[in-house]
Amino acid sequence: MWASQRLSDTVLGQFLFPQYVDEIATNANSASAALNKWMKTFLPKECVVHGMRHAFRDRLRSVNAPMDIIDQLGGWSMQSVGQGYGDVYWFGIIR
């Protein structure tokens, strides 16, 4: 949270990473490749972003976080239409 707030304070535009997203599309493959390349300098070569996403989900499930919050935090799609109704959680705040 601290890092994202600091980053947000330094960006002038609408997006934190405009090289990977704009008003029309998100270039997730390029963002993932850049993160994987950066991670290789600090972690063993078998560590990749995709594995970190799964570990993030596993850790949230291990503390019994609600599945709708897990899906939102990880950017996973909802499993049913019914999950889209009601309040939306945003980092512990219902909005």
MOPAC internal coordinates of N, CA, C and O (Angstrom, degrees):
PM7 1SCF
backbone

  N    0.0000 0     0.00 0     0.00 0    0    0    0
  C    1.4426 1     0.00 0     0.00 0    1    0    0
  C    1.5361 1   109.52 1     0.00 0    2    1    0
  O    1.2310 1   120.85 1   135.55 1    3    2    1
  N    1.3329 1   115.98 1   -44.45 1    3    2    1
  C    1.4536 1   120.68 1  -179.98 1    5    3    2
  C    1.5277 1   110.43 1   -58.78 1    6    5    3
  O    1.2310 1   120.52 1   133.63 1    7    6    5
  N    1.3275 1   116.61 1   -46.37 1    7    6    5
  C    1.4657 1   120.64 1  -178.12 1    9    7    6
  C    1.5219 1   111.46 1   -64.29 1   10    9    7
  O    1.2310 1   120.09 1   138.32 1   11   10    9
  N    1.3265 1   117.43 1   -41.68 1   11   10    9
  C    1.4607 1   119.80 1  -179.58 1   13   11   10
  C    1.5267 1   111.26 1   -67.22 1   14   13   11
  O    1.2310 1   119.88 1   144.79 1   15   14   13
  N    1.3198 1   117.83 1   -35.21 1   15   14   13
  C    1.4669 1   120.19 1   176.66 1   17   15   14
  C    1.5275 1   110.79 1   -67.67 1   18   17   15
  O    1.2310 1   120.23 1   138.29 1   19   18   17
  N    1.3234 1   117.17 1   -41.71 1   19   18   17
  C    1.4679 1   120.41 1   177.25 1   21   19   18
  C    1.5164 1   111.03 1   -62.25 1   22   21   19
  O    1.2310 1   120.86 1   136.49 1   23   22   21
  N    1.3154 1   115.96 1   -43.51 1   23   22   21
  C    1.4575 1   120.39 1   178.97 1   25   23   22
  C    1.5234 1   110.67 1   -63.16 1   26   25   23
  O    1.2310 1   120.53 1   136.88 1   27   26   25
  N    1.3047 1   116.59 1   -43.12 1   27   26   25
  C    1.4578 1   121.54 1   179.09 1   29   27   26
  C    1.5303 1   111.61 1   -60.10 1   30   29   27
  O    1.2310 1   120.43 1   145.19 1   31   30   29
  N    1.3168 1   116.79 1   -34.81 1   31   30   29
  C    1.4654 1   120.91 1   179.43 1   33   31   30
  C    1.5284 1   112.65 1   -69.10 1   34   33   31
  O    1.2310 1   120.21 1   158.30 1   35   34   33
  N    1.3271 1   117.21 1   -21.70 1   35   34   33
  C    1.4646 1   120.43 1  -176.51 1   37   35   34
  C    1.5237 1   113.80 1   -96.18 1   38   37   35
  O    1.2310 1   119.95 1   169.10 1   39   38   37
  N    1.3259 1   117.70 1   -10.90 1   39   38   37
  C    1.4627 1   121.77 1  -175.71 1   41   39   38
  C    1.5205 1   110.52 1   -94.81 1   42   41   39
  O    1.2310 1   121.27 1   -45.45 1   43   42   41
  N    1.3199 1   115.18 1   134.55 1   43   42   41
  C    1.4589 1   120.06 1  -179.92 1   45   43   42
  C    1.5157 1   113.06 1   -88.75 1   46   45   43
  O    1.2310 1   119.86 1   147.31 1   47   46   45
  N    1.3201 1   117.87 1   -32.69 1   47   46   45
  C    1.4658 1   121.90 1  -175.68 1   49   47   46
  C    1.5112 1   113.58 1   -86.67 1   50   49   47
  O    1.2310 1   121.91 1    13.04 1   51   50   49
  N    1.3225 1   113.95 1  -166.96 1   51   50   49
  C    1.4620 1   121.99 1  -177.36 1   53   51   50
  C    1.5311 1   112.70 1   -78.03 1   54   53   51
  O    1.2310 1   120.26 1   151.11 1   55   54   53
  N    1.3385 1   117.11 1   -28.89 1   55   54   53
  C    1.4593 1   121.25 1  -173.79 1   57   55   54
  C    1.5278 1   111.34 1  -112.26 1   58   57   55
  O    1.2310 1   120.58 1   -38.20 1   59   58   57
  N    1.3358 1   116.50 1   141.80 1   59   58   57
  C    1.4608 1   120.58 1   178.26 1   61   59   58
  C    1.5258 1   111.44 1   -69.46 1   62   61   59
  O    1.2310 1   120.29 1   146.80 1   63   62   61
  N    1.3078 1   117.05 1   -33.20 1   63   62   61
  C    1.4647 1   122.21 1  -178.98 1   65   63   62
  C    1.5233 1   109.42 1  -128.20 1   66   65   63
  O    1.2310 1   120.05 1  -105.01 1   67   66   65
  N    1.3221 1   117.50 1    74.99 1   67   66   65
  C    1.4657 1   120.42 1  -175.23 1   69   67   66
  C    1.5256 1   113.77 1   -64.42 1   70   69   67
  O    1.2310 1   119.61 1   161.99 1   71   70   69
  N    1.3306 1   118.35 1   -18.01 1   71   70   69
  C    1.4571 1   119.51 1   177.81 1   73   71   70
  C    1.5228 1   111.79 1   -71.79 1   74   73   71
  O    1.2310 1   119.89 1   167.10 1   75   74   73
  N    1.3384 1   117.81 1   -12.90 1   75   74   73
  C    1.4593 1   121.29 1  -178.81 1   77   75   74
  C    1.5302 1   113.64 1  -116.52 1   78   77   75
  O    1.2310 1   119.83 1   172.26 1   79   78   77
  N    1.3283 1   117.93 1    -7.74 1   79   78   77
  C    1.4614 1   119.75 1  -177.25 1   81   79   78
  C    1.5252 1   109.91 1  -150.94 1   82   81   79
  O    1.2310 1   121.29 1   -32.04 1   83   82   81
  N    1.3283 1   115.13 1   147.96 1   83   82   81
  C    1.4586 1   120.75 1   173.47 1   85   83   82
  C    1.5252 1   107.91 1  -144.45 1   86   85   83
  O    1.2310 1   120.24 1    11.38 1   87   86   85
  N    1.2996 1   117.15 1  -168.62 1   87   86   85
  C    1.4733 1   121.09 1  -177.48 1   89   87   86
  C    1.5314 1   112.26 1   -65.25 1   90   89   87
  O    1.2310 1   120.07 1   161.05 1   91   90   89
  N    1.3302 1   117.47 1   -18.95 1   91   90   89
  C    1.4628 1   120.83 1  -172.56 1   93   91   90
  C    1.5284 1   113.19 1  -104.76 1   94   93   91
  O    1.2310 1   120.23 1   136.84 1   95   94   93
  N    1.3306 1   117.16 1   -43.16 1   95   94   93
  C    1.4611 1   119.05 1  -172.36 1   97   95   94
  C    1.5228 1   111.56 1  -147.37 1   98   97   95
  O    1.2310 1   121.80 1   -17.14 1   99   98   97
  N    1.3322 1   114.16 1   162.86 1   99   98   97
  C    1.4564 1   122.11 1   174.38 1  101   99   98
  C    1.5152 1   107.99 1  -116.79 1  102  101   99
  O    1.2310 1   120.29 1   -48.18 1  103  102  101
  N    1.3209 1   117.05 1   131.82 1  103  102  101
  C    1.4538 1   121.37 1   178.64 1  105  103  102
  C    1.5277 1   108.42 1  -100.63 1  106  105  103
  O    1.2310 1   121.24 1  -105.51 1  107  106  105
  N    1.3285 1   115.23 1    74.49 1  107  106  105
  C    1.4597 1   121.74 1  -175.42 1  109  107  106
  C    1.5195 1   112.21 1   -64.64 1  110  109  107
  O    1.2310 1   119.77 1   145.74 1  111  110  109
  N    1.3321 1   118.05 1   -34.26 1  111  110  109
  C    1.4693 1   119.86 1  -179.29 1  113  111  110
  C    1.5221 1   111.12 1   -63.56 1  114  113  111
  O    1.2310 1   120.00 1   137.89 1  115  114  113
  N    1.3202 1   117.60 1   -42.11 1  115  114  113
  C    1.4662 1   120.47 1   178.92 1  117  115  114
  C    1.5222 1   111.30 1   -67.18 1  118  117  115
  O    1.2310 1   120.48 1   140.31 1  119  118  117
  N    1.3262 1   116.68 1   -39.69 1  119  118  117
  C    1.4651 1   120.55 1   178.10 1  121  119  118
  C    1.5306 1   110.31 1   -63.70 1  122  121  119
  O    1.2310 1   120.55 1   135.95 1  123  122  121
  N    1.3192 1   116.55 1   -44.05 1  123  122  121
  C    1.4583 1   120.94 1   179.13 1  125  123  122
  C    1.5264 1   110.91 1   -62.77 1  126  125  123
  O    1.2310 1   120.21 1   136.18 1  127  126  125
  N    1.3287 1   117.21 1   -43.82 1  127  126  125
  C    1.4654 1   121.00 1   179.53 1  129  127  126
  C    1.5270 1   110.96 1   -62.20 1  130  129  127
  O    1.2310 1   120.41 1   138.52 1  131  130  129
  N    1.3245 1   116.82 1   -41.48 1  131  130  129
  C    1.4642 1   120.26 1   178.98 1  133  131  130
  C    1.5262 1   111.10 1   -64.64 1  134  133  131
  O    1.2310 1   120.27 1   137.39 1  135  134  133
  N    1.3285 1   117.09 1   -42.61 1  135  134  133
  C    1.4696 1   120.27 1   178.13 1  137  135  134
  C    1.5224 1   111.40 1   -65.13 1  138  137  135
  O    1.2310 1   120.25 1   137.67 1  139  138  137
  N    1.3301 1   117.13 1   -42.33 1  139  138  137
  C    1.4599 1   120.20 1   178.30 1  141  139  138
  C    1.5212 1   111.04 1   -61.45 1  142  141  139
  O    1.2310 1   120.27 1   138.40 1  143  142  141
  N    1.3212 1   117.08 1   -41.60 1  143  142  141
  C    1.4623 1   121.14 1   178.52 1  145  143  142
  C    1.5339 1   110.62 1   -62.70 1  146  145  143
  O    1.2310 1   120.59 1   136.27 1  147  146  145
  N    1.3292 1   116.48 1   -43.73 1  147  146  145
  C    1.4695 1   120.84 1   178.93 1  149  147  146
  C    1.5294 1   110.43 1   -63.86 1  150  149  147
  O    1.2310 1   120.47 1   137.47 1  151  150  149
  N    1.3503 1   116.70 1   -42.53 1  151  150  149
  C    1.4630 1   120.85 1  -178.35 1  153  151  150
  C    1.5246 1   112.26 1   -62.79 1  154  153  151
  O    1.2310 1   120.19 1   147.36 1  155  154  153
  N    1.3128 1   117.24 1   -32.64 1  155  154  153
  C    1.4749 1   121.26 1  -178.51 1  157  155  154
  C    1.5270 1   112.09 1   -60.74 1  158  157  155
  O    1.2310 1   120.45 1   155.06 1  159  158  157
  N    1.3386 1   116.75 1   -24.94 1  159  158  157
  C    1.4566 1   119.20 1  -179.98 1  161  159  158
  C    1.5334 1   112.25 1   -77.52 1  162  161  159
  O    1.2310 1   120.27 1   164.23 1  163  162  161
  N    1.3298 1   117.08 1   -15.77 1  163  162  161
  C    1.4607 1   121.16 1  -175.41 1  165  163  162
  C    1.5211 1   114.63 1  -120.57 1  166  165  163
  O    1.2310 1   120.18 1   157.82 1  167  166  165
  N    1.3302 1   117.26 1   -22.18 1  167  166  165
  C    1.4642 1   121.50 1  -173.14 1  169  167  166
  C    1.5200 1   110.98 1  -125.39 1  170  169  167
  O    1.2310 1   120.20 1   -15.76 1  171  170  169
  N    1.3259 1   117.23 1   164.24 1  171  170  169
  C    1.4699 1   119.46 1   175.13 1  173  171  170
  C    1.5289 1   110.84 1   -58.45 1  174  173  171
  O    1.2310 1   120.61 1   -28.48 1  175  174  173
  N    1.3286 1   116.43 1   151.52 1  175  174  173
  C    1.4616 1   120.83 1  -172.86 1  177  175  174
  C    1.5269 1   113.78 1   -61.68 1  178  177  175
  O    1.2310 1   119.67 1   156.40 1  179  178  177
  N    1.3300 1   118.24 1   -23.60 1  179  178  177
  C    1.4621 1   119.75 1   180.00 1  181  179  178
  C    1.5364 1   113.08 1   -77.45 1  182  181  179
  O    1.2310 1   119.84 1   169.83 1  183  182  181
  N    1.3115 1   117.92 1   -10.17 1  183  182  181
  C    1.4653 1   121.79 1   177.85 1  185  183  182
  C    1.5330 1   109.27 1   -80.72 1  186  185  183
  O    1.2310 1   121.26 1   -58.28 1  187  186  185
  N    1.3295 1   115.19 1   121.72 1  187  186  185
  C    1.4617 1   120.60 1   179.68 1  189  187  186
  C    1.5272 1   109.48 1  -133.36 1  190  189  187
  O    1.2310 1   120.86 1   -17.13 1  191  190  189
  N    1.3270 1   115.95 1   162.87 1  191  190  189
  C    1.4603 1   121.50 1  -178.09 1  193  191  190
  C    1.5237 1   111.10 1   -57.90 1  194  193  191
  O    1.2310 1   120.17 1   137.64 1  195  194  193
  N    1.3113 1   117.28 1   -42.36 1  195  194  193
  C    1.4685 1   120.13 1  -178.40 1  197  195  194
  C    1.5334 1   111.19 1   -57.81 1  198  197  195
  O    1.2310 1   120.33 1   138.68 1  199  198  197
  N    1.3181 1   116.97 1   -41.32 1  199  198  197
  C    1.4580 1   120.93 1   177.71 1  201  199  198
  C    1.5209 1   112.11 1   -65.38 1  202  201  199
  O    1.2310 1   120.70 1   144.58 1  203  202  201
  N    1.3267 1   116.27 1   -35.42 1  203  202  201
  C    1.4629 1   119.81 1   178.34 1  205  203  202
  C    1.5242 1   110.81 1   -66.71 1  206  205  203
  O    1.2310 1   120.58 1   143.03 1  207  206  205
  N    1.3431 1   116.49 1   -36.97 1  207  206  205
  C    1.4714 1   119.72 1   177.11 1  209  207  206
  C    1.5289 1   110.80 1   -61.47 1  210  209  207
  O    1.2310 1   120.47 1   138.53 1  211  210  209
  N    1.3314 1   116.71 1   -41.47 1  211  210  209
  C    1.4617 1   119.90 1   179.13 1  213  211  210
  C    1.5225 1   110.65 1   -68.13 1  214  213  211
  O    1.2310 1   120.10 1   139.74 1  215  214  213
  N    1.3210 1   117.41 1   -40.26 1  215  214  213
  C    1.4632 1   120.51 1   178.51 1  217  215  214
  C    1.5325 1   110.48 1   -63.93 1  218  217  215
  O    1.2310 1   120.60 1   141.51 1  219  218  217
  N    1.3379 1   116.45 1   -38.49 1  219  218  217
  C    1.4664 1   121.39 1   177.59 1  221  219  218
  C    1.5275 1   109.67 1   -60.22 1  222  221  219
  O    1.2310 1   120.62 1   132.62 1  223  222  221
  N    1.3307 1   116.42 1   -47.38 1  223  222  221
  C    1.4591 1   120.91 1   179.10 1  225  223  222
  C    1.5397 1   110.53 1   -62.43 1  226  225  223
  O    1.2310 1   120.22 1   135.23 1  227  226  225
  N    1.3254 1   117.18 1   -44.77 1  227  226  225
  C    1.4719 1   121.08 1   179.87 1  229  227  226
  C    1.5209 1   111.35 1   -59.11 1  230  229  227
  O    1.2310 1   120.47 1   136.82 1  231  230  229
  N    1.3278 1   116.70 1   -43.18 1  231  230  229
  C    1.4696 1   120.29 1  -179.26 1  233  231  230
  C    1.5302 1   111.70 1   -66.33 1  234  233  231
  O    1.2310 1   120.46 1   140.30 1  235  234  233
  N    1.3302 1   116.73 1   -39.70 1  235  234  233
  C    1.4625 1   119.20 1   177.26 1  237  235  234
  C    1.5276 1   110.91 1   -64.78 1  238  237  235
  O    1.2310 1   120.34 1   139.53 1  239  238  237
  N    1.3254 1   116.95 1   -40.47 1  239  238  237
  C    1.4734 1   119.84 1   178.18 1  241  239  238
  C    1.5230 1   110.67 1   -65.93 1  242  241  239
  O    1.2310 1   120.01 1   144.92 1  243  242  241
  N    1.3274 1   117.59 1   -35.08 1  243  242  241
  C    1.4705 1   120.11 1  -177.47 1  245  243  242
  C    1.5247 1   112.52 1   -67.83 1  246  245  243
  O    1.2310 1   119.99 1   159.11 1  247  246  245
  N    1.3312 1   117.63 1   -20.89 1  247  246  245
  C    1.4697 1   120.48 1   176.32 1  249  247  246
  C    1.5287 1   110.89 1  -102.58 1  250  249  247
  O    1.2310 1   121.18 1  -163.61 1  251  250  249
  N    1.3462 1   115.35 1    16.39 1  251  250  249
  C    1.4687 1   122.39 1   175.87 1  253  251  250
  C    1.5274 1   113.73 1    60.52 1  254  253  251
  O    1.2310 1   120.52 1  -144.87 1  255  254  253
  N    1.3240 1   116.61 1    35.13 1  255  254  253
  C    1.4661 1   119.57 1   174.31 1  257  255  254
  C    1.5235 1   108.04 1   -66.46 1  258  257  255
  O    1.2310 1   119.74 1   -37.12 1  259  258  257
  N    1.3304 1   118.10 1   142.88 1  259  258  257
  C    1.4679 1   120.56 1   178.42 1  261  259  258
  C    1.5359 1   110.94 1   -60.99 1  262  261  259
  O    1.2310 1   120.99 1   -39.10 1  263  262  261
  N    1.3313 1   115.71 1   140.90 1  263  262  261
  C    1.4613 1   120.78 1  -175.73 1  265  263  262
  C    1.5281 1   112.57 1   -59.94 1  266  265  263
  O    1.2310 1   119.51 1   145.06 1  267  266  265
  N    1.3338 1   118.55 1   -34.94 1  267  266  265
  C    1.4648 1   118.73 1  -179.84 1  269  267  266
  C    1.5268 1   111.13 1   -66.41 1  270  269  267
  O    1.2310 1   120.31 1   145.63 1  271  270  269
  N    1.3247 1   117.02 1   -34.37 1  271  270  269
  C    1.4679 1   120.42 1   177.45 1  273  271  270
  C    1.5353 1   109.71 1   -72.02 1  274  273  271
  O    1.2310 1   120.45 1   138.56 1  275  274  273
  N    1.3348 1   116.75 1   -41.44 1  275  274  273
  C    1.4645 1   120.53 1   177.31 1  277  275  274
  C    1.5323 1   109.96 1   -57.23 1  278  277  275
  O    1.2310 1   120.86 1   132.89 1  279  278  277
  N    1.3253 1   115.96 1   -47.11 1  279  278  277
  C    1.4638 1   120.17 1  -179.67 1  281  279  278
  C    1.5253 1   111.66 1   -62.00 1  282  281  279
  O    1.2310 1   120.34 1   138.62 1  283  282  281
  N    1.3155 1   116.95 1   -41.38 1  283  282  281
  C    1.4696 1   119.64 1   179.72 1  285  283  282
  C    1.5209 1   111.56 1   -66.34 1  286  285  283
  O    1.2310 1   120.22 1   133.09 1  287  286  285
  N    1.3163 1   117.19 1   -46.91 1  287  286  285
  C    1.4583 1   120.54 1  -177.80 1  289  287  286
  C    1.5219 1   112.06 1   -63.62 1  290  289  287
  O    1.2310 1   120.70 1   143.25 1  291  290  289
  N    1.3249 1   116.26 1   -36.75 1  291  290  289
  C    1.4572 1   119.91 1  -178.26 1  293  291  290
  C    1.5110 1   114.48 1   -88.04 1  294  293  291
  O    1.2310 1   120.35 1   173.36 1  295  294  293
  N    1.3218 1   116.94 1    -6.64 1  295  294  293
  C    1.4536 1   119.83 1  -179.70 1  297  295  294
  C    1.5136 1   113.36 1    76.96 1  298  297  295
  O    1.2310 1   120.23 1  -159.34 1  299  298  297
  N    1.3378 1   117.16 1    20.66 1  299  298  297
  C    1.4582 1   120.52 1   178.72 1  301  299  298
  C    1.5175 1   109.48 1   -84.89 1  302  301  299
  O    1.2310 1   120.87 1   -29.61 1  303  302  301
  N    1.3161 1   115.94 1   150.39 1  303  302  301
  C    1.4640 1   120.03 1   179.67 1  305  303  302
  C    1.5118 1   109.19 1   -72.93 1  306  305  303
  O    1.2310 1   121.53 1   -25.61 1  307  306  305
  N    1.3099 1   114.67 1   154.39 1  307  306  305
  C    1.4595 1   120.39 1   179.33 1  309  307  306
  C    1.5275 1   109.17 1   -74.84 1  310  309  307
  O    1.2310 1   120.82 1   -30.00 1  311  310  309
  N    1.3173 1   116.04 1   150.00 1  311  310  309
  C    1.4588 1   121.14 1  -176.52 1  313  311  310
  C    1.5230 1   113.66 1   -81.38 1  314  313  311
  O    1.2310 1   120.20 1   155.56 1  315  314  313
  N    1.3333 1   117.21 1   -24.44 1  315  314  313
  C    1.4631 1   119.11 1  -178.55 1  317  315  314
  C    1.5218 1   110.24 1  -143.46 1  318  317  315
  O    1.2310 1   120.86 1   -19.20 1  319  318  317
  N    1.3130 1   115.97 1   160.80 1  319  318  317
  C    1.4581 1   121.34 1   178.17 1  321  319  318
  C    1.5224 1   110.17 1   -62.12 1  322  321  319
  O    1.2310 1   120.32 1   142.34 1  323  322  321
  N    1.3187 1   116.99 1   -37.66 1  323  322  321
  C    1.4534 1   121.69 1  -178.25 1  325  323  322
  C    1.5162 1   113.63 1   -60.73 1  326  325  323
  O    1.2310 1   120.10 1   153.18 1  327  326  325
  N    1.3235 1   117.42 1   -26.82 1  327  326  325
  C    1.4603 1   119.77 1   179.16 1  329  327  326
  C    1.5249 1   111.82 1   -69.47 1  330  329  327
  O    1.2310 1   120.14 1   164.08 1  331  330  329
  N    1.3171 1   117.34 1   -15.92 1  331  330  329
  C    1.4588 1   120.58 1  -179.05 1  333  331  330
  C    1.5100 1   113.42 1   -82.88 1  334  333  331
  O    1.2310 1   119.50 1   171.73 1  335  334  333
  N    1.3213 1   118.57 1    -8.27 1  335  334  333
  C    1.4587 1   122.03 1  -178.71 1  337  335  334
  C    1.5199 1   111.19 1   -91.22 1  338  337  335
  O    1.2310 1   120.56 1   -27.89 1  339  338  337
  N    1.3192 1   116.54 1   152.11 1  339  338  337
  C    1.4547 1   120.91 1   175.79 1  341  339  338
  C    1.5018 1   112.78 1    95.74 1  342  341  339
  O    1.2310 1   120.88 1    16.10 1  343  342  341
  N    1.3196 1   115.93 1  -163.90 1  343  342  341
  C    1.4576 1   122.42 1  -177.15 1  345  343  342
  C    1.5268 1   111.30 1   -70.64 1  346  345  343
  O    1.2310 1   121.25 1   -28.53 1  347  346  345
  N    1.3022 1   115.21 1   151.47 1  347  346  345
  C    1.4605 1   121.95 1   177.22 1  349  347  346
  C    1.5220 1   107.83 1  -110.33 1  350  349  347
  O    1.2310 1   120.47 1   -51.47 1  351  350  349
  N    1.3248 1   116.71 1   128.53 1  351  350  349
  C    1.4577 1   121.33 1   179.64 1  353  351  350
  C    1.5142 1   109.51 1   -86.77 1  354  353  351
  O    1.2310 1   120.43 1   -39.33 1  355  354  353
  N    1.3096 1   116.78 1   140.67 1  355  354  353
  C    1.4536 1   121.36 1   176.15 1  357  355  354
  C    1.5052 1   107.99 1  -138.08 1  358  357  355
  O    1.2310 1   119.91 1   -83.12 1  359  358  357
  N    1.3145 1   117.78 1    96.88 1  359  358  357
  C    1.4609 1   124.54 1   179.93 1  361  359  358
  C    1.5233 1   112.26 1    48.18 1  362  361  359
  O    1.2310 1   121.46 1  -127.90 1  363  362  361
  N    1.3259 1   114.81 1    52.10 1  363  362  361
  C    1.4592 1   120.26 1   174.78 1  365  363  362
  C    1.5190 1   114.21 1    87.21 1  366  365  363
  O    1.2310 1   120.08 1   177.59 1  367  366  365
  N    1.3163 1   117.45 1    -2.41 1  367  366  365
  C    1.4622 1   120.76 1  -179.70 1  369  367  366
  C    1.5204 1   107.89 1  -114.19 1  370  369  367
  O    1.2310 1   120.34 1   -48.05 1  371  370  369
  N    1.3020 1   116.95 1   131.95 1  371  370  369
  C    1.4628 1   119.65 1   175.32 1  373  371  370
  C    1.5352 1   107.28 1   -87.41 1  374  373  371
  O    1.2310 1   121.79 1   -53.84 1  375  374  373
  N    1.3488 1   114.18 1   126.16 1  375  374  373
  C    1.4669 1   116.46 1   179.22 1  377  375  374
  C    1.4938 1   110.44 1  -118.72 1  378  377  375
  O    1.2310 1   120.10 1   180.00 1  379  378  377

